[in-house]
Amino acid sequence: MLSKIDAIKSRVQSRSKESRSRYLREVSEWKKKSPNRHSMGCSNLAHTYAACNNKHSSSDQSIKKLVGIITAYNDMLSAHAPFETYPSTLKEEGERLNLHVQVAGGVPAMCDGITQGEPGMELSLFSRDTIALATAIGLSHNVFDSAICMGTCDKIVPGLLIGALQFGHLPVVFMPGGPMSTGISNVKKTETRQAYAAGEIQKIDLLNVEQQAYHSAGTCTFFGTANTNQLIAEAMGFQLPGAAFTPTESPVRDHLNKESLKALMRLMDAEIGIGEMLDIQNWMNAIIVLLASGGSTNLVIHLIAMARSAGFILTIEDFNDLSSLIPLLCQIYPNGTADVNEFHAEGGIARLLSNLLEGDLIYSDIETVAGFGLEHYTKIPYLDEVKSSCLQWKDLDQNVNTKSISNINNPFKSNGGIKFIGGDIAEGVIKVSALKDEDEIIHAPARVFTNQESVLEAFNNGDLNTDLIIVLLGQSPEVNGMPELHKLTSPINVLQKKGYKIALITDGRMSGASGSFPALIHAVSNNNNLYKIHDGDELILDLKNAELSVQNCDLSSRDKIEIPVSNQGLGRSLFRLFRDNVSSVNSGASIFNE
């Protein structure tokens, strides 16, 4: 099977030959120029060390390696609140290892869970490239021998990686915060949201349940974009094995953080920068685990953007073709009942990667922060019972009952969790891992909207109680920043429960929490036909043949619908520069275009 994957890898290499070579030449050039402490003026050096521990002499300072931290700490994000204490612990460990550890800079990190359905969500996708810019500013001092990136959530890890790859000559290790403990089940949370959308309970009842679900520091426990980031970080090898889902409060996490410094020392000694380390097979592994896990559709956009920062040009077709080769091996909410804590207890990422390796479906010969070979990531970190200060890795327990993880001989589905839809109207993606029937054909009239609020108003008025395909336009990056549209999930689920056939088509995002109904998202219409659909047009969303079509209608004779836009308030006007320059979602929806 790996030979078929090799064919896709080869075409990525072929189309990326020039851009990857150009990138590696730049990495090689800056290896010679960085760090520049020995050529800096005395005033520059004095500023560099001014806040360091003053008990060291200047000669010690010139010998020690400098590690710069880029942190996304804030306590607005539960997942990033743990980062508050990390720098002080790392500085202490750094002294023991003869390293200077400094916070080089902070990056913004917004919480999509707070801005969901609000105007601020229009800045969410653009925050990724903002984080990349802020990462570059933090490392621009050019005094560091290596770097640590602290981030966990949706746009934060992709933004940090895009920024770090501009310093591809530096060894870099990523450090997450880990998941919060399991609160109320995701199934109970979803049922309560649907009950509220149906008018069966009051807002105070919903708030009580939501606060039981999101109740402490740590990552949300469903398998959305944040946790898909974490899976990919391990499959690509830019953070330590087991770091992704070791619980926030586990004593193992503190030891993993300290081990990250030792990993950086190994990379510095071997002169392995992150840009060289993340080669073609690392990127292929990222797509493979995205599909095998049924992860967030956001990562289709982010992986394209991240890979381009390292000179690799990924396309939608690469994901599509790999999806036909990679089986779905995970059932984690929303395409199962397990949360990431249960997944981790069953062996988690280590077991998934082990099963993929056994099936010859993923590349083992890659460079990672843990050493050469993906096999490092098939083991579980633990503390030695005799020496509690000694971090060890052990083999998987083969006797564990694994409800959320299957093997290649008995996959949950024969194909990956994402399906790519084409046709004359638009192309986009559908997350099929949670659908009961991934080959369903929905033939229904269209109902066209240009904002999320109008859909919700129509639902509340009872205007959507029929079979229909909701077409929500004006949600693309260049119009309003491509917000996520999760507020639509519960109302659409309510319509499903009433027995109606419902689908959604939009140029916006639904991300990792989508999949309970057919949602053609990230829609791109090069001929503008999507924006010529009218209320009542008979649409056919054919999941079996991966095609969207319109019946008995010539769209070419129609004018494109004009989308009303309001980008004022809550800082949105500042991001006009992004909206005017963003690339297509098929190119990563990035402002960093060549």
Secondary structure, DSSP 8 states (H G I E B T S, - for coil): -HHHHHHHHHHHHHHTHHHHHHHHHHHHHHHHH---GGGS-HHHHHHHHTTS-TTS-HHHHHHSEEEEEEE---SSSTTTGGGGSHHHHHHHHHHHTTEEEEEEEE-----HHHHTTSGGGGGHHHHHHHHHHHHHHHHTT---SEEEEE--STTHHHHHHHHHHTTTTS-EEEE---B----S-HHHHHHHHHHHHTTSS-HHHHHHHHHHHS-SSSB-SSSSHHHHHHHHHHHHTSB-TTTTTS-TT-HHHHHHHHHHHHHHHHHHHHT--HHHHS-HHHHHHHHHHHHHHT--THHHHHHHHHHHHTT----HHHHHHHHTTS-B-B-BTTSSSB-HHHHHHTTHHHHHHHHHHHTT-S----EETTEESGGGGGSEEEE-SS-TT-EEEE---TTS--SSB--TTS-SBSS-SEEEEBSSS-EEEEE-TT-S-TT-EEEEEEEEESSHHHHHHHHHTTTT-SSEEEEE-S-SHHHH---B-GGGHHHHHHHHHTT--EEEEESSB-GGG--SS-EEEEEE-TTSGGGG--TT-EEEEETTTTEEEESS--GGGS----------STTGGGGHHHHHH---GGGTS-S---
